[in-house]
Each structure stands twice: as C-alpha cells, then as structure tokens.
C-alpha cells in the first residue's frame, strides 16, 4: 500500500533505504510529532524525502496500517510489541488507547489460557507506556500466579520495583484471606462446633483434647474438612501454599485428601497465632 505513490501521498519516509509514500495531513492529524515535523520550521517541512533512522521497514508499515483511516488494522498480541513503542514515540493516542483496550479485553476473555510469560509481557508494556487501566487489570491476574513461576520470566524481572511490590502485595492479601477462611472453618471442626460423631472410635466416644491426635478420629473428621476446603474454588497453588502452613507438626503428619495435613497441626497453629 505504501510502496508506490498514490493520488493522496505527498511525502516519502525513508526506512532502511526503502520509500514509504504517505500523506502529511493524515499523519499530522493523528500524531503531534509528525504535525510538528511537517508544520513547524524543521528541515523536514520542505523535504520531499524524510529519512527515519533506527526504524525497521516492516515494523513501520505495520504501524501505519494500524493508524491510517482507510485500513485501521487491529492491534493484537502479534503486533502490539511492534506498534505500541512507535505509537508512544509519535504520540498516536488512538493507537495507544486501542492497545490498552486489547490488553484489557485479552486478560478478561483469556485469563485461563494466557501463559505467565504473556501476562508478564502485558504487565511490562502497560507499565512502560503508562497504560493505567490495563496495568491494574493485569496486576490482579498476575498476582494469582505462583511467585516461583514469575521470577523465572525475563519480562517480570525487568519490571520496576513498585510494580513487583504491588503484585506481591495483592498475592499476599489473597493468600491471607484464603488462609483465614480455611483456618476459621477448620477451627470449627477442631473446637467441636460441628456435629461430627466419633462413634467409630473405640477410645473417644465424645470430643476431648486428645481426639485431634487420634489417627482414627482424624480419619473420621477429615472428609468433613475435605468438603469445606473443596467448597472454596481457589487457585490450586494458593490452596497448597495455605495447607503447607499447617503441615508442620511435632507429631507425624497424615496424608489426608491428598495433602500433608492433620488436625493437630491446625490446633497448634491457632495456639501459636
């Protein structure tokens, strides 16, 4: 489209020594940088050809396709890393806004399928180009991913400290909320607030302080505890982290419902808290 002169083109941009035929008025309308270049007393004002060093030809064509009114190509995951930096450099607000809208739409629609790397990249460019709305949305989603997974991603490590802190703060808040929810429900069991009958235990016919140490009693109570835990549809990794907090006990831990967990450790957790 831009490789040959058209009825409306009136200036040539040289990128990698290749001509790109464009219209001054169109570029000036969407970009204050181009407007200043063509309208103020810069040398480019009267030049028939304007070289743009340090640009890639294919990238600039993609950028123009996204901003020209007769094409308005979509900004998507395949071209955002190309288009957004140029839109920021030339202050093309319409493309910046569409880039942000694409990120927000992607994380809301595809939050279950986006990889941690894709999310980290969205977070990085949202912060770098001051896309506040997408930064907020992506941060909430990234905060649900395991930190050990995030720190292995280059884009996450390139983030500034303030963004990393916000991610970890939200993750900690989520973890604490989940932990407190589970603790409260477990405490009801441990304190005898529920009517779980221990009739199958020959030693403890009623609740006492020792029932949480009795393997048979714990086996009877654990299905009720399993039901409570499964009712909270949390991220599996968050739940595992929560249960790890309970796993340390002066007694041998039992393998109940797939997690290293016993009621004695829960009871001790409350004493320690």
MARSE-949797 format. One record per residue: residue number from 1; x, y, z of N, C-alpha, C in turn. Coordinates in steps of 0.1 Angstrom, whole numbers, plus 5000, padded with zeros to 4 digits. Atoms other than C-alpha are relative to their C-alpha. Layout:
> NUM	X	Y	Z	X	Y	Z	X	Y	Z
...
% end
This chain:
> 1	5008	4988	5000	5000	5000	5000	5009	5013	5000
> 2	4991	4988	4998	5028	5025	5009	5012	4999	4991
> 3	4988	5001	5008	5054	5012	4985	5000	5008	4987
> 4	5001	4992	5012	5042	5032	4955	4992	5013	5003
> 5	5007	4988	4998	5030	5068	4952	4985	4998	4997
> 6	5014	5001	5003	4992	5073	4953	4995	5014	4998
> 7	5006	4986	5003	4968	5102	4945	5001	5009	5012
> 8	5000	4991	4988	4970	5114	4981	5013	5001	5006
> 9	4987	4999	4994	5006	5108	4990	5008	5012	4996
> 10	4993	4988	5003	5027	5139	4992	5014	5001	5006
> 11	4986	5000	4994	5059	5129	5011	5004	4986	5001
> 12	4995	5013	4999	5082	5100	5013	5008	4998	5013
> 13	4992	5004	4988	5095	5084	5045	5010	4989	4996
> 14	4990	5010	5004	5128	5065	5040	5003	4992	5013
> 15	4997	5009	4989	5131	5035	5063	5008	4988	4995
> 16	4991	5010	5005	5160	5011	5058	5002	5002	4985
> 17	4998	4996	5013	5165	5030	5025	4989	4996	4990
> 18	5011	5004	5008	5131	5019	5013	4989	5011	5001
> 19	5010	4989	5000	5104	5045	5003	4987	4996	5006
> 20	5014	5002	4995	5071	5047	5022	4993	5013	4997
> 21	5007	4989	5005	5047	5070	5005	4987	5003	5009
> 22	5011	4997	4991	5023	5088	5029	4995	5014	4998
> 23	5006	4987	5001	5001	5118	5033	5003	5008	5013
> 24	4996	4991	4988	5013	5147	5056	4988	5003	5008
> 25	5012	4996	4992	4978	5157	5066	4995	4989	5009
> 26	5005	5011	4992	4968	5122	5077	5009	4998	5012
> 27	4990	5002	4989	5000	5118	5098	4999	5011	5010
> 28	5000	4988	4991	4997	5153	5112	4987	4999	5009
> 29	5012	5001	4992	4961	5146	5123	5000	4991	5011
> 30	5000	5011	4989	4969	5115	5144	5012	5002	5009
> 31	4988	4999	4992	5004	5125	5156	5005	5014	5001
> 32	4994	4986	4998	5016	5158	5171	5015	5000	4997
> 33	4985	5001	5004	5052	5146	5164	5001	5003	4985
> 34	5000	4998	5014	5045	5144	5127	4995	5014	4996
> 35	5005	4987	5003	5025	5176	5128	5011	5010	5002
> 36	4989	4990	4998	5054	5195	5143	5011	4998	4989
> 37	4990	5002	5011	5077	5179	5117	4997	5006	4987
> 38	5005	4995	5013	5056	5190	5088	4996	5014	5000
> 39	5006	4987	5000	5042	5223	5100	5009	5011	5006
> 40	4991	4990	4994	5069	5240	5121	5013	5001	4992
> 41	4988	4996	5008	5102	5253	5110	5011	4989	5002
> 42	4990	5011	5000	5120	5219	5109	5004	4998	4986
> 43	4995	5002	5013	5141	5209	5080	4991	4990	4992
> 44	5009	5010	5007	5116	5181	5072	4988	5007	4994
> 45	5012	4993	5005	5089	5207	5065	5000	5001	4984
> 46	4999	4998	5015	5101	5212	5029	5007	4989	4993
> 47	4993	5011	5006	5118	5179	5023	4991	4991	4993
> 48	5008	5009	5007	5105	5156	4997	5001	4986	5005
> 49	4998	5013	4994	5120	5126	5014	5006	5002	5014
> 50	4996	4999	4986	5125	5122	5052	5005	4987	5005
> 51	4995	5013	4995	5148	5095	5065	4996	4998	5015
> 52	5003	5003	4986	5138	5078	5097	5010	4989	5004
> 53	4990	5010	4996	5169	5061	5111	4996	4992	5012
> 54	5002	5009	4988	5169	5032	5136	4985	4995	5000
> 55	5013	5006	5001	5135	5020	5123	5001	4988	4990
> 56	5001	5012	5009	5126	4987	5107	4988	5002	4990
> 57	5010	4998	5011	5107	4989	5074	4987	4993	5003
> 58	5012	5008	4998	5082	4961	5081	4992	5005	5013
> 59	5007	4995	4988	5075	4975	5116	4993	5013	4998
> 60	5006	4987	5002	5068	5009	5104	4987	4999	4991
> 61	5012	5003	5008	5044	4996	5077	4989	4995	5009
> 62	5010	5005	4991	5026	4977	5104	4994	5011	5009
> 63	5004	4988	4992	5024	5009	5125	4990	5008	4991
> 64	5009	4992	5009	5009	5028	5095	4987	4994	4997
> 65	5012	5008	5003	4984	5001	5088	4990	5001	5012
> 66	5008	4999	4988	4971	5005	5124	4994	5014	5002
> 67	5005	4986	4998	4967	5043	5122	4993	5006	4988
> 68	5006	4994	5012	4957	5050	5086	4984	4998	5000
> 69	5015	5001	4999	4919	5057	5084	4994	4990	4991
> 70	5006	5009	5009	4913	5035	5054	5005	4986	5002
> 71	4997	5014	4996	4929	5004	5070	4997	4997	5014
> 72	5003	5001	4986	4928	5008	5108	5001	4985	5004
> 73	4998	5014	4997	4943	4973	5113	5000	4999	5016
> 74	5001	5002	4986	4936	4958	5147	5014	4999	5007
> 75	4988	5002	4992	4963	4959	5174	4997	4987	5008
> 76	5003	5013	4994	4966	4923	5187	5013	4995	5007
> 77	4988	5005	4993	4991	4901	5206	5012	4998	4990
> 78	4989	5002	5010	5011	4895	5174	5007	5013	4996
> 79	4994	4987	5004	5018	4932	5167	5002	5010	5010
> 80	5000	4989	4990	5015	4951	5199	5014	5004	5004
> 81	4986	4997	4997	5052	4948	5207	5007	5009	4990
> 82	4994	4992	5011	5059	4964	5174	4993	5014	4999
> 83	5008	4988	5002	5031	4990	5172	5000	5010	5012
> 84	5001	4991	4988	5029	5003	5208	5012	5009	5002
> 85	4989	4991	4999	5065	5016	5210	5000	5011	4990
> 86	5000	4990	5010	5061	5035	5178	4988	5010	5002
> 87	5011	4992	4996	5027	5048	5189	5003	5010	5011
> 88	4995	4991	4988	5043	5061	5221	5010	5010	4995
> 89	4990	4990	5005	5072	5077	5202	4994	5011	4992
> 90	5006	4990	5008	5050	5095	5178	4986	5005	5006
> 91	5011	4994	4992	5023	5102	5204	4986	4998	4993
> 92	5013	5003	5006	4994	5085	5185	4991	4994	5010
> 93	5009	5004	4989	4968	5084	5212	4990	4989	4996
> 94	5010	5010	5004	4943	5064	5192	5005	4986	5000
> 95	4993	5013	5000	4967	5035	5188	5003	4996	5014
> 96	4997	5003	4986	4978	5038	5224	4987	4995	5007
> 97	5012	5003	4994	4942	5036	5235	4995	4986	4996
> 98	5004	5013	5005	4934	5006	5213	5009	4989	5005
> 99	4991	5010	4995	4965	4988	5225	4996	4997	5015
> 100	5004	5003	4986	4953	4992	5261	4987	4992	5001
> 101	5013	5007	5001	4918	4981	5252	5002	4985	4997
> 102	4998	5014	5005	4932	4950	5235	5006	4992	5012
> 103	4995	5007	4988	4952	4941	5267	4989	4996	5010
> 104	5011	5002	4990	4922	4945	5290	4991	4989	4995
> 105	5009	5010	5005	4900	4925	5267	5006	4986	5000
> 106	4993	5013	5000	4926	4897	5264	5000	4994	5013
> 107	4999	5006	4987	4931	4893	5301	4986	4996	5006
> 108	5013	5003	4995	4894	4893	5308	4994	4988	4993
> 109	5006	5011	5008	4885	4869	5280	5008	4987	5000
> 110	4991	5012	5001	4915	4846	5280	5008	4998	5013
> 111	4992	5000	4987	4926	4848	5317	5004	4986	5004
> 112	4997	5014	4996	4926	4810	5320	5010	4994	4990
> 113	4991	5006	5009	4947	4803	5289	5013	5008	4997
> 114	4988	4992	5002	4972	4832	5289	5011	4994	5009
> 115	4989	5005	4992	5006	4820	5300	5006	5011	5009
> 116	4994	4990	4990	5026	4836	5328	5009	5010	4992
> 117	4992	4992	5008	5050	4849	5302	4992	5011	4992
> 118	5008	4990	5007	5023	4866	5282	4994	5010	5009
> 119	5005	4991	4990	5008	4881	5313	5012	5010	5005
> 120	4989	4991	4996	5043	4894	5324	5003	5010	4989
> 121	4997	4990	5011	5048	4910	5290	4989	5011	4999
> 122	5011	4990	4999	5014	4927	5292	5002	5010	5011
> 123	4997	4992	4989	5024	4939	5326	5011	5010	4998
> 124	4988	4992	5003	5057	4952	5314	4997	5012	4991
> 125	5003	4989	5009	5044	4972	5285	4989	5009	5005
> 126	5010	4991	4993	5014	4985	5305	5007	5010	5009
> 127	4993	4991	4991	5038	4999	5330	5009	5010	4992
> 128	4990	4992	5007	5064	5011	5305	4993	5012	4992
> 129	5007	4990	5008	5038	5030	5284	4989	5007	5007
> 130	5010	4993	4991	5017	5042	5313	4985	4997	4996
> 131	5013	5005	5003	4986	5022	5304	4993	4996	5013
> 132	5004	5002	4986	4970	5026	5338	4988	4989	5002
> 133	5011	5010	4999	4938	5006	5332	5004	4986	4998
> 134	4995	5014	5002	4955	4976	5317	5010	4996	5011
> 135	4991	5003	4989	4982	4978	5344	4992	4994	5012
> 136	5008	5005	4989	4955	4974	5370	4994	4987	4998
> 137	5006	5013	5003	4938	4945	5353	5010	4989	5000
> 138	4990	5010	5002	4969	4926	5345	5007	4997	5014
> 139	4994	5002	4987	4984	4931	5380	4991	4990	5009
> 140	5009	5008	4992	4953	4915	5396	5001	4985	4995
> 141	4999	5014	5005	4957	4884	5373	5014	4994	5003
> 142	4986	5005	4997	4995	4881	5377	5001	4997	5014
> 143	4999	5003	4985	4991	4882	5415	4994	4987	5003
> 144	5005	5013	4998	4973	4849	5412	5009	4989	4996
> 145	4990	5010	5005	5003	4832	5396	5011	4997	5011
> 146	4990	5003	4990	5029	4814	5418	5013	5009	4998
> 147	4989	4992	5001	5058	4837	5425	5013	4993	4995
> 148	4988	5007	5005	5084	4810	5418	4999	4998	4985
> 149	5002	5001	5015	5069	4808	5383	5004	5014	4994
> 150	4998	4986	5005	5071	4846	5378	5014	5004	4999
> 151	4986	4996	5000	5107	4851	5388	5009	4993	4990
> 152	4993	5006	5010	5118	4828	5361	4998	5006	4986
> 153	5004	4993	5013	5103	4851	5334	5008	5013	4999
> 154	4991	4989	5002	5126	4877	5319	4992	5013	5001
> 155	5008	4988	5000	5098	4903	5314	4996	5004	5015
> 156	5003	4997	4986	5088	4900	5351	5012	5006	5007
> 157	4988	4995	4993	5123	4906	5363	5004	5014	4995
> 158	4997	4987	5005	5125	4937	5341	4991	5011	5006
> 159	5009	4990	4995	5096	4954	5359	5007	5008	5011
> 160	4995	4992	4989	5103	4982	5383	4995	4995	5013
> 161	5003	5005	4987	5102	4976	5420	4986	5003	5005
> 162	5014	4996	4996	5069	4994	5425	4990	4991	4995
> 163	5010	5010	5006	5050	4971	5401	5002	4986	5007
> 164	4998	5013	4994	5066	4940	5416	4994	5000	5014
> 165	5005	4999	4986	5057	4952	5451	4985	4999	5000
> 166	5014	5000	5001	5021	4957	5440	4995	4986	4997
> 167	5004	5014	5004	5019	4922	5425	5001	4991	5013
> 168	4998	5008	4988	5033	4906	5457	4991	5004	5011
> 169	5010	4996	4990	5011	4927	5479	4986	4994	4998
> 170	5013	5006	5003	4980	4916	5462	5000	4985	5002
> 171	4999	5014	4998	4992	4880	5462	5000	4997	5015
> 172	4999	5002	4985	4999	4882	5500	4986	5002	5006
> 173	5014	4998	4995	4964	4897	5506	4991	4989	4997
> 174	5008	5011	5005	4948	4869	5486	5003	4988	5008
> 175	4996	5011	4992	4968	4843	5505	4995	5001	5014
> 176	5004	4998	4986	4960	4857	5539	4985	4998	5001
> 177	5014	5001	5000	4923	4859	5530	4996	4985	4999
> 178	5003	5015	5001	4923	4822	5519	5004	4993	5012
> 179	4995	5007	4988	4943	4811	5549	4990	5002	5012
> 180	5009	4997	4989	4920	4829	5573	4986	4993	4999
> 181	5013	5007	5003	4889	4814	5556	5001	4985	5004
> 182	4998	5014	4997	4903	4779	5559	5002	4998	5015
> 183	4998	5001	4986	4915	4784	5594	4988	5001	5008
> 184	5013	4999	4993	4881	4796	5606	4992	4988	4999
> 185	5008	5012	5001	4864	4766	5592	5006	4988	5007
> 186	4993	5011	4993	4890	4742	5605	4998	5001	5015
> 187	5002	4997	4986	4887	4758	5639	4987	4995	5005
> 188	5014	5005	4997	4850	4750	5639	5001	4985	5003
> 189	4999	5015	4998	4859	4713	5635	5008	4997	5012
> 190	4990	5003	4989	4888	4714	5659	4993	5003	5014
> 191	5006	4996	4988	4867	4731	5686	4987	4993	5003
> 192	5013	5007	4998	4837	4708	5681	4988	5008	4997
> 193	5012	4992	5003	4814	4734	5666	4991	4993	4991
> 194	5009	5008	5008	4802	4709	5641	4997	4987	5007
> 195	5004	5012	4993	4784	4677	5650	5005	4988	4993
> 196	4994	5012	5005	4808	4652	5637	5001	4989	5011
> 197	5000	5010	4990	4802	4620	5656	5012	4990	4999
> 198	4988	5009	5001	4833	4599	5665	4996	4986	5006
> 199	5005	5013	4995	4812	4568	5672	5008	4988	4996
> 200	4992	5011	5005	4836	4546	5652	5013	4999	5007
> 201	4988	5001	4992	4864	4553	5676	4997	4994	5013
> 202	5002	5007	4987	4867	4529	5705	5005	5008	5012
> 203	4994	4993	4989	4887	4553	5726	4992	5013	5004
> 204	5006	4987	4997	4869	4587	5722	4986	5000	4995
> 205	5014	5000	5004	4832	4584	5722	4995	5015	5000
> 206	5004	4986	5000	4829	4622	5728	5013	5008	4997
> 207	4989	4992	5003	4851	4651	5719	5009	5003	5012
> 208	4991	4996	4989	4882	4658	5740	5012	5006	4994
> 209	4988	4993	5005	4915	4675	5737	5009	4990	4992
> 210	4992	5009	5007	4931	4643	5725	4996	4995	4987
> 211	5005	5006	5012	4909	4635	5696	5007	5004	4988
> 212	4993	4996	5012	4929	4655	5672	5014	4993	4998
> 213	4988	5008	5001	4959	4633	5679	4997	4985	4996
> 214	5004	5014	5003	4939	4601	5673	4999	4998	4985
> 215	5000	5003	5015	4945	4587	5638	4986	4996	4995
> 216	5013	5004	5004	4911	4571	5637	4990	5011	5000
> 217	5009	4989	4999	4893	4602	5648	5003	5010	4988
> 218	4997	4991	5010	4911	4623	5623	4995	4995	4986
> 219	5005	5006	5012	4902	4599	5595	4985	5001	4999
> 220	5014	4998	5000	4866	4603	5605	4996	5014	4997
> 221	5003	4985	5002	4867	4641	5606	5005	5005	4987
> 222	4993	4994	5012	4889	4646	5575	4990	5001	4988
> 223	5010	4998	5011	4860	4640	5550	4992	5013	5001
> 224	5007	4988	4998	4841	4669	5565	5009	5012	4997
> 225	4991	4990	5002	4872	4690	5564	5003	5001	4985
> 226	4998	5000	5014	4878	4680	5528	4989	5007	4992
> 227	5011	4994	5006	4843	4691	5519	5001	5015	5001
> 228	4999	4986	4998	4849	4725	5534	5010	5006	4991
> 229	4989	4995	5008	4882	4730	5516	4996	5000	4985
> 230	5003	5001	5015	4868	4719	5482	4989	5010	4997
> 231	5011	4991	5003	4839	4744	5486	5006	5014	4996
> 232	4994	4988	5004	4864	4772	5481	5008	4998	4987
> 233	4994	5003	5013	4873	4772	5444	5012	5010	4998
> 234	4988	4992	5001	4907	4788	5449	5009	4995	4989
> 235	4989	5005	5009	4937	4786	5426	5006	4988	5008
> 236	4994	5011	4993	4952	4752	5434	5013	5003	5007
> 237	4987	4997	4995	4986	4767	5440	4998	5008	5013
> 238	5002	4992	4988	4972	4792	5466	4996	4990	5011
> 239	5005	5009	4989	4954	4764	5485	5012	4991	5005
> 240	4988	5008	4996	4986	4743	5485	5009	5008	5009
> 241	4992	4992	4992	5005	4772	5499	4994	5002	5014
> 242	5008	4998	4987	4978	4777	5526	5002	4987	5008
> 243	5000	5012	4992	4979	4740	5536	5015	4997	5004
> 244	4986	5002	4996	5017	4740	5537	5003	5006	5013
> 245	4999	4993	4987	5014	4764	5566	4996	4991	5011
> 246	5005	5008	4990	4995	4738	5585	5008	4987	5002
> 247	4995	5014	5001	5017	4708	5577	5011	4997	5011
> 248	4990	5002	4990	5044	4713	5604	4994	4996	5013
> 249	5006	5005	4987	5036	4693	5635	5010	4993	5008
> 250	4991	5008	4992	5055	4678	5664	4997	4985	4999
> 251	5003	5014	5002	5037	4646	5655	5001	4996	4985
> 252	5000	5004	5014	5038	4626	5623	4988	5005	4993
> 253	5011	4995	5007	5017	4641	5597	4993	4989	4992
> 254	5007	5010	5007	4990	4621	5580	4997	5005	4986
> 255	5003	4996	5013	4983	4621	5543	4985	4999	4998
> 256	5015	4999	5001	4946	4632	5542	4996	5008	4988
> 257	5006	4994	5012	4927	4641	5510	5011	5006	4991
> 258	4990	4996	5010	4959	4644	5490	5010	5011	5005
> 259	4991	4990	4995	4976	4670	5513	5007	4995	5013
> 260	4993	5003	4987	5002	4667	5541	4994	5008	5011
> 261	5009	4992	4992	4978	4678	5568	4995	4992	5012
> 262	5007	5006	4990	4965	4669	5602	4994	5010	5010
> 263	5008	4991	4992	4941	4684	5628	5009	5005	5012
> 264	4992	4995	4989	4968	4686	5655	5008	5012	4996
> 265	4992	4988	5005	4989	4710	5634	4991	5012	4999
> 266	5010	4989	5001	4958	4731	5628	4998	5006	5014
> 267	5002	4996	4986	4951	4732	5665	5012	5008	5005
> 268	4988	4993	4996	4987	4742	5672	5002	5013	4993
> 269	5000	4987	5007	4985	4769	5646	4992	5011	5007
> 270	5008	4990	4993	4958	4786	5665	5006	5004	5013
> 271	4993	4997	4988	4977	4783	5697	5011	5010	4998
> 272	4989	4992	5003	5007	4799	5681	4996	5014	4996
> 273	5005	4987	5005	4986	4827	5664	4995	5008	5012
% end
